[in-house]
Structure formats: C-alpha cells, structure tokens
Amino acid sequence: MKLLAPVMQLMSAVREFVAPRYRPELHYMRGPGPAFARRMAEHNQSLDRYA
C-alpha cells in the first residue's frame, strides 16, 4: 500500500502534463479591466461637453 500512493501521484502528474485540465478561471477576466475604464472615461468626458 505504501507503493500505491507515489505511483498514483506520478500517474496524476503525467496525466496533467500530457492533457492538462481546463480551468477557465485561469484564462478569463472577471469584470471590466483598465482599458474599459479608460474608454468609459473618454466617453463620459465627450458627453460632458454637450451638457
């Protein structure tokens, strides 16, 4: 039984290397970023000219 745990860990590491699990939270932003804030600031300034 002491041999089974390291073998399973090795198999898991090999599987993760060959075919990594898809984890979308590592790839996608959560909410608007700084570029969006800049665009909105510019948009709001242009609207203020007409007010």
MOPAC internal coordinates of N, CA, C and O (Angstrom, degrees):
PM7 1SCF
backbone

  N    0.0000 0     0.00 0     0.00 0    0    0    0
  C    1.4535 1     0.00 0     0.00 0    1    0    0
  C    1.5233 1   112.00 1     0.00 0    2    1    0
  O    1.2310 1   120.18 1   151.22 1    3    2    1
  N    1.3369 1   117.26 1   -28.78 1    3    2    1
  C    1.4541 1   119.38 1   179.95 1    5    3    2
  C    1.5233 1   111.52 1   -69.07 1    6    5    3
  O    1.2310 1   120.54 1   156.51 1    7    6    5
  N    1.3125 1   116.58 1   -23.49 1    7    6    5
  C    1.4540 1   121.00 1   179.31 1    9    7    6
  C    1.5321 1   111.43 1   -81.12 1   10    9    7
  O    1.2310 1   119.85 1   154.23 1   11   10    9
  N    1.3038 1   117.90 1   -25.77 1   11   10    9
  C    1.4643 1   122.00 1  -175.03 1   13   11   10
  C    1.5319 1   112.35 1   -66.11 1   14   13   11
  O    1.2310 1   119.43 1   137.55 1   15   14   13
  N    1.3143 1   118.69 1   -42.45 1   15   14   13
  C    1.4752 1   121.32 1  -177.45 1   17   15   14
  C    1.5336 1   112.17 1   -62.58 1   18   17   15
  O    1.2310 1   118.95 1   131.00 1   19   18   17
  N    1.3286 1   119.60 1   -49.00 1   19   18   17
  C    1.4712 1   118.11 1   177.72 1   21   19   18
  C    1.5286 1   113.27 1   -63.97 1   22   21   19
  O    1.2310 1   120.31 1   145.00 1   23   22   21
  N    1.3168 1   117.01 1   -35.00 1   23   22   21
  C    1.4650 1   120.25 1   178.27 1   25   23   22
  C    1.5241 1   109.82 1   -65.00 1   26   25   23
  O    1.2310 1   120.26 1   137.27 1   27   26   25
  N    1.3182 1   117.10 1   -42.73 1   27   26   25
  C    1.4584 1   121.27 1   178.64 1   29   27   26
  C    1.5277 1   110.73 1   -64.72 1   30   29   27
  O    1.2310 1   119.97 1   140.15 1   31   30   29
  N    1.3215 1   117.65 1   -39.85 1   31   30   29
  C    1.4659 1   121.07 1   177.40 1   33   31   30
  C    1.5221 1   110.66 1   -63.19 1   34   33   31
  O    1.2310 1   120.40 1   137.74 1   35   34   33
  N    1.3052 1   116.83 1   -42.26 1   35   34   33
  C    1.4596 1   121.33 1   178.56 1   37   35   34
  C    1.5302 1   110.48 1   -63.46 1   38   37   35
  O    1.2310 1   120.36 1   135.06 1   39   38   37
  N    1.3147 1   116.92 1   -44.94 1   39   38   37
  C    1.4618 1   120.63 1   178.83 1   41   39   38
  C    1.5263 1   110.97 1   -62.09 1   42   41   39
  O    1.2310 1   120.61 1   139.58 1   43   42   41
  N    1.3074 1   116.43 1   -40.42 1   43   42   41
  C    1.4530 1   120.67 1   178.64 1   45   43   42
  C    1.5265 1   111.49 1   -65.06 1   46   45   43
  O    1.2310 1   120.32 1   138.65 1   47   46   45
  N    1.3192 1   117.00 1   -41.35 1   47   46   45
  C    1.4668 1   121.36 1   178.80 1   49   47   46
  C    1.5255 1   110.92 1   -65.44 1   50   49   47
  O    1.2310 1   120.20 1   139.56 1   51   50   49
  N    1.3124 1   117.22 1   -40.44 1   51   50   49
  C    1.4697 1   121.39 1   178.68 1   53   51   50
  C    1.5244 1   109.54 1   -65.41 1   54   53   51
  O    1.2310 1   120.26 1   135.31 1   55   54   53
  N    1.3183 1   117.11 1   -44.69 1   55   54   53
  C    1.4672 1   120.81 1   179.86 1   57   55   54
  C    1.5247 1   110.57 1   -61.60 1   58   57   55
  O    1.2310 1   119.59 1   137.01 1   59   58   57
  N    1.3264 1   118.39 1   -42.99 1   59   58   57
  C    1.4599 1   122.39 1   179.82 1   61   59   58
  C    1.5299 1   110.72 1   -65.14 1   62   61   59
  O    1.2310 1   119.88 1   145.98 1   63   62   61
  N    1.3086 1   117.83 1   -34.02 1   63   62   61
  C    1.4597 1   121.61 1   178.30 1   65   63   62
  C    1.5296 1   111.02 1   -71.38 1   66   65   63
  O    1.2310 1   120.62 1   136.61 1   67   66   65
  N    1.3185 1   116.41 1   -43.39 1   67   66   65
  C    1.4612 1   121.44 1  -176.24 1   69   67   66
  C    1.5287 1   111.16 1   -75.18 1   70   69   67
  O    1.2310 1   120.08 1   134.63 1   71   70   69
  N    1.3159 1   117.46 1   -45.37 1   71   70   69
  C    1.4684 1   121.96 1  -176.57 1   73   71   70
  C    1.5306 1   108.47 1  -138.65 1   74   73   71
  O    1.2310 1   120.17 1   -96.97 1   75   74   73
  N    1.3354 1   117.28 1    83.03 1   75   74   73
  C    1.4615 1   119.49 1  -177.15 1   77   75   74
  C    1.5234 1   112.18 1   -63.58 1   78   77   75
  O    1.2310 1   121.29 1   -31.62 1   79   78   77
  N    1.3100 1   115.13 1   148.38 1   79   78   77
  C    1.4625 1   120.75 1   177.50 1   81   79   78
  C    1.5210 1   109.50 1   -68.71 1   82   81   79
  O    1.2310 1   120.76 1   -35.48 1   83   82   81
  N    1.3130 1   116.14 1   144.52 1   83   82   81
  C    1.4584 1   121.53 1   178.95 1   85   83   82
  C    1.5292 1   108.91 1   -81.67 1   86   85   83
  O    1.2310 1   120.88 1   -60.57 1   87   86   85
  N    1.3103 1   115.91 1   119.43 1   87   86   85
  C    1.4661 1   120.71 1   180.00 1   89   87   86
  C    1.5256 1   108.32 1  -125.29 1   90   89   87
  O    1.2310 1   120.06 1   -89.02 1   91   90   89
  N    1.3373 1   117.49 1    90.98 1   91   90   89
  C    1.4555 1   120.51 1  -173.90 1   93   91   90
  C    1.5217 1   113.73 1   -61.39 1   94   93   91
  O    1.2310 1   119.67 1   153.89 1   95   94   93
  N    1.3079 1   118.24 1   -26.11 1   95   94   93
  C    1.4664 1   119.45 1  -179.27 1   97   95   94
  C    1.5262 1   112.16 1   -64.94 1   98   97   95
  O    1.2310 1   120.61 1   162.64 1   99   98   97
  N    1.3313 1   116.44 1   -17.36 1   99   98   97
  C    1.4654 1   119.95 1   176.82 1  101   99   98
  C    1.5271 1   112.24 1   -83.64 1  102  101   99
  O    1.2310 1   119.99 1   166.82 1  103  102  101
  N    1.3385 1   117.62 1   -13.18 1  103  102  101
  C    1.4527 1   120.91 1  -171.78 1  105  103  102
  C    1.5214 1   114.73 1  -114.73 1  106  105  103
  O    1.2310 1   119.92 1   161.40 1  107  106  105
  N    1.3041 1   117.76 1   -18.60 1  107  106  105
  C    1.4570 1   119.86 1  -174.05 1  109  107  106
  C    1.5171 1   111.32 1  -113.81 1  110  109  107
  O    1.2310 1   121.35 1   -36.54 1  111  110  109
  N    1.3338 1   115.02 1   143.46 1  111  110  109
  C    1.4716 1   120.18 1   176.18 1  113  111  110
  C    1.5210 1   109.35 1   -72.70 1  114  113  111
  O    1.2310 1   121.08 1   -23.82 1  115  114  113
  N    1.2872 1   115.54 1   156.18 1  115  114  113
  C    1.4584 1   121.02 1   174.63 1  117  115  114
  C    1.5256 1   107.65 1  -112.81 1  118  117  115
  O    1.2310 1   120.93 1   -91.04 1  119  118  117
  N    1.3015 1   115.83 1    88.96 1  119  118  117
  C    1.4484 1   120.22 1   178.19 1  121  119  118
  C    1.5154 1   112.20 1   102.20 1  122  121  119
  O    1.2310 1   121.02 1    -5.16 1  123  122  121
  N    1.3260 1   115.66 1   174.84 1  123  122  121
  C    1.4632 1   119.65 1  -177.07 1  125  123  122
  C    1.5219 1   112.06 1   -69.45 1  126  125  123
  O    1.2310 1   121.31 1   -32.61 1  127  126  125
  N    1.3004 1   115.09 1   147.39 1  127  126  125
  C    1.4568 1   120.71 1  -177.95 1  129  127  126
  C    1.5145 1   112.47 1  -103.65 1  130  129  127
  O    1.2310 1   120.24 1    10.79 1  131  130  129
  N    1.3204 1   117.15 1  -169.21 1  131  130  129
  C    1.4557 1   121.67 1  -176.41 1  133  131  130
  C    1.5303 1   113.60 1   -65.74 1  134  133  131
  O    1.2310 1   119.53 1   148.03 1  135  134  133
  N    1.3256 1   118.50 1   -31.97 1  135  134  133
  C    1.4663 1   120.21 1   178.74 1  137  135  134
  C    1.5263 1   110.15 1   -65.91 1  138  137  135
  O    1.2310 1   120.33 1   140.30 1  139  138  137
  N    1.3179 1   116.98 1   -39.70 1  139  138  137
  C    1.4568 1   121.08 1   177.08 1  141  139  138
  C    1.5274 1   110.44 1   -63.38 1  142  141  139
  O    1.2310 1   120.17 1   138.48 1  143  142  141
  N    1.3244 1   117.28 1   -41.52 1  143  142  141
  C    1.4646 1   121.14 1   179.46 1  145  143  142
  C    1.5292 1   110.42 1   -62.72 1  146  145  143
  O    1.2310 1   119.88 1   138.96 1  147  146  145
  N    1.3350 1   117.83 1   -41.04 1  147  146  145
  C    1.4688 1   120.70 1   177.68 1  149  147  146
  C    1.5197 1   110.97 1   -63.65 1  150  149  147
  O    1.2310 1   120.17 1   135.88 1  151  150  149
  N    1.3337 1   117.28 1   -44.12 1  151  150  149
  C    1.4658 1   119.89 1  -179.93 1  153  151  150
  C    1.5214 1   110.58 1   -63.32 1  154  153  151
  O    1.2310 1   120.19 1   138.84 1  155  154  153
  N    1.3054 1   117.24 1   -41.16 1  155  154  153
  C    1.4598 1   120.11 1  -179.51 1  157  155  154
  C    1.5338 1   110.66 1   -67.56 1  158  157  155
  O    1.2310 1   120.18 1   142.71 1  159  158  157
  N    1.3313 1   117.27 1   -37.29 1  159  158  157
  C    1.4608 1   120.17 1   178.21 1  161  159  158
  C    1.5294 1   109.90 1   -63.52 1  162  161  159
  O    1.2310 1   120.41 1   136.87 1  163  162  161
  N    1.3380 1   116.82 1   -43.13 1  163  162  161
  C    1.4609 1   120.76 1   177.69 1  165  163  162
  C    1.5218 1   110.74 1   -64.35 1  166  165  163
  O    1.2310 1   120.44 1   138.43 1  167  166  165
  N    1.3081 1   116.76 1   -41.57 1  167  166  165
  C    1.4609 1   121.46 1   179.76 1  169  167  166
  C    1.5267 1   110.34 1   -63.59 1  170  169  167
  O    1.2310 1   120.39 1   135.67 1  171  170  169
  N    1.3211 1   116.85 1   -44.33 1  171  170  169
  C    1.4628 1   120.61 1  -179.73 1  173  171  170
  C    1.5213 1   111.42 1   -65.91 1  174  173  171
  O    1.2310 1   119.76 1   144.18 1  175  174  173
  N    1.3217 1   118.07 1   -35.82 1  175  174  173
  C    1.4627 1   120.68 1   177.55 1  177  175  174
  C    1.5187 1   110.54 1   -65.93 1  178  177  175
  O    1.2310 1   120.36 1   140.39 1  179  178  177
  N    1.3203 1   116.92 1   -39.61 1  179  178  177
  C    1.4649 1   119.17 1   179.85 1  181  179  178
  C    1.5269 1   110.30 1   -67.94 1  182  181  179
  O    1.2310 1   119.66 1   146.83 1  183  182  181
  N    1.3172 1   118.25 1   -33.17 1  183  182  181
  C    1.4689 1   120.68 1   177.35 1  185  183  182
  C    1.5216 1   111.22 1   -70.71 1  186  185  183
  O    1.2310 1   120.22 1   147.08 1  187  186  185
  N    1.3487 1   117.19 1   -32.92 1  187  186  185
  C    1.4631 1   120.90 1  -179.86 1  189  187  186
  C    1.5320 1   111.40 1   -64.61 1  190  189  187
  O    1.2310 1   119.77 1   152.13 1  191  190  189
  N    1.3040 1   118.05 1   -27.87 1  191  190  189
  C    1.4727 1   121.07 1   179.79 1  193  191  190
  C    1.5119 1   111.37 1   -65.36 1  194  193  191
  O    1.2310 1   120.67 1   149.91 1  195  194  193
  N    1.3311 1   116.32 1   -30.09 1  195  194  193
  C    1.4649 1   120.13 1  -177.23 1  197  195  194
  C    1.5197 1   112.81 1   -91.77 1  198  197  195
  O    1.2310 1   119.73 1   175.42 1  199  198  197
  N    1.2971 1   118.12 1    -4.58 1  199  198  197
  C    1.4705 1   120.83 1  -177.27 1  201  199  198
  C    1.5164 1   112.12 1   -84.85 1  202  201  199
  O    1.2310 1   120.10 1   180.00 1  203  202  201

